[in-house]
Amino acid sequence: MIRLNGAAETVRARRLQPGEEERLITAATPYLRALIVAALSTGCRVGELLTLQWQDVRVDGSGRYRALILRAGKTKTGTMRVVPVAQRLAAVLEMLRTDPAGNDLPPEAFVFGDEIGQRISSVKTAWLTTCEQAGIVDLHFHDLRREFACRLLESRAELHDVRDFLGHTNITTTSRYLRSTTLRLERALSLL
């Protein structure tokens, strides 16, 4: 007899509730706060952010942060992705750019590394502590990826654009991430 694992088929639908983002940001250490902002601004996986190096951050001629280059070897799907940088993330990158002495970190330093650019392999303990201090239950770091995708779709981005931001090869995978809010459903109804 073959038994299906029902838990494996359950699609996680957790999104941030009103006030949770602010509580997370307030409770987080500066390092984790930067990572939370990056996740909510890009939809990147935590592993993609933790392996991002300064050589993979594109800056234009005026010094503005323009894009994160996620190299093929560092993404889950094995394909390169270019993720635009919005103003909120640009401010975070500016704060992370220098070491404690005020010198720019070298190109091989990790963007979301420690204060001197050494790689940090996991944020699990820091995440759990932050959620506990913020009074937030059952929130995984990966849920921030879903939150980004849903917010992007709610801002009227096309489903294909959401797929490209997340780096999914199949749009069906993207669809599993998305959960409509009452606001989005009301907006859809008003267009009817």
N, C-alpha and C positions, 0 to 999 in steps of 0.2 A: 504494500500500500504506500502511495506517495502522499505526503502531507505538505501542503504549502505553508510557508511561514508567513502568516498574516501581518506580522510586525514589519517584515521586509517590504510589504506592499503599501504600508501606511505612508502617505505623503505628509511631511511636516509642513505646517501652515503658520507657524509662529511669526508674528510681526511685532514691531514695537508699538506699545500702547501709549496714549497721550502722557507726556511727562517722562517716559522712560529714557529717551535719548538724553535729556538734560540731566537726569539723575546719574546715568552712566558716565557722562562727561565729567560731572562734578566729583564722583567717587573715584574715578580712574587716576592713576599716576600720570604724569606728563607723557611718558613713553606710550602707555596704553591708550591714552586720550588721542595721541597722534594716529595710532593704528586704527582706532574706532572711526575717526574722521576720514581716514583713507578708505576704509571699507565702505562707509556710507557714501563716499564721493565717487567710488570707482566700481564697486561690485566685485573687486578682486578677491580671490581666495586668500586666506591667511598665509598659506605657504608661498603664494606669489608675492605678497607684500614683504614677508620676512626674508626672501632671497633677492629682493630688488636692490641693486647697487646704484651708486650715483652715476656711473657711466651709462646707465639705462634711463636716466632722466634727461629729457630734451628741454633745452632752454633756447628762446629766440634771441635775436640780436640785441634786444633791449633788456635782456636778463630775466624775462618772464618765463615761468615754468609753463611748458606747453603740453608735454605728453610723457607718459611712462611707457617704455618699451619692454614688454614682457617677452623675453626670448623663448624660442620653441622648447628648449631643454628645461625650462623652469615653469611650464604650464602643464596642466593635467592632460590636455588634449594633444600636446606636442606640437602646437602651432603658435607662431608668433602673433602677438596682439599689440596694438598701439592704443593706449587708453588716454584720452584727453584729460587735461588737468583743469579743474574749475578753480575759482577764486579761493574758496574755503580751503581746499587741499594745498593750493599754492602758498597760502600763509603758513600752513603747517610745515611744508617743505623748507620754507625760508628759515623757520626756527630750528629745523634739524640739520641744516647745512653745515654748521660749524662745530668744532670740538670745544671743550671747556675753555681753551686758551683763545678762542675767537678765530682760529684758522679754518679755512675750508677743508672739509674731509676729502681724502683722495678718491679718485674715480672708482677704485675697487672696494671702498668702504660700503657697508650696508646702510641703506637709507633708514630702515627701521631697526637698526642695530643698537648697541649701547652707545654711551656718549662719545666714544672714540671710533665708532663705526664697526665694531666687532659684531659678528652674527649672533643673533639670539635665536635659539632653535624652537622655543615654545612659549606661549603666553597663557597656557591653560590655568596655572595656579593664579596668575594675576587676574585673569578673566573671572574665575570663580569668586575670588576675593572681592573684586569690584562689583559683581552682581549682588553678592551678599550684602555689601555695605550700602548699595543703592536700593536694597529691598526688592530686587527683581528676581523672579522665579522662572525657571525653565526657559532661559534664553541662552542659546548657543552662539558663539561668535559667528558661525556660518549663517545664522539667521539675519545678520546684517547684510549679507549678500542678497538675500531675498528681499529685504527691506529696500535696498537700492533699486533692484529690478522693478519692484512694484511702484516705487515712487517715480521711476523713469517712465513706466507705462502710464501712470496717472497724470504725468505731465504731457501726455499725448504723443509720446514717442512711438514709433512703429515697432511692432513685435520683432521684426528683423534687426532693428537697431539694438533692442534689448539683448537679443541673442548674441550679436556681435560684441557688445560690451562685456557680456558674461563669458564669451569665448566658447559657447556651446557649438558643437558641430551639427546638432539636430535641433530643430525648433521645438520638437516635442519635449525635449528636456527643459527648454526655457519655459514652456507652458506649465510644466509641473511646479516651477518656482513661484509662479504668479498667483496672488490672492487679491481679489478685488475688495475694495473698501466700500462702505456705504456711499461715500462721496463719489467714487467712480461709477457706481451703479446708478446713482441719481443723475449724474451727468449724462450717462448713456441713455437713460430714460427720457431726459429732456430733449435729446436729439431725435427722438422717435416722432 
